[in-house]
């Protein structure tokens, strides 16, 4: 008589451990994408840009706007901090392009 054992494969894959942080982050992202202010801004941006803007793209636009305003905020930051703000702005604009906004 041959004895065999079958173990179910998890959806995460082999060698990966599930973390509470990723599930918390996913639920927070789902909450942000479905909340009323983001949906309102998404409709506003859609009318303003004359193209359909998803809530995910809206969050990318808000991120780029925040980085832009911090970059131009009139406080005496050192040049190195300004350079970091510029890098943040460039990366946020790059994220907008990856999200489908051109």
KACORNOR-V398933 format. One record per run of one state. SS is the DSSP state (2 for helix, 1 for strand, 0 for the rest). FROM is the first residue (numbers start at 1). TO is the last residue. If there is no record, write none. Layout:
SS_FROM_TO, SS_FROM_TO
//
This chain:
0_1_19, 2_20_34, 0_35_35, 2_36_49, 0_50_54, 2_55_72, 0_73_78, 2_79_98, 0_99_102
//
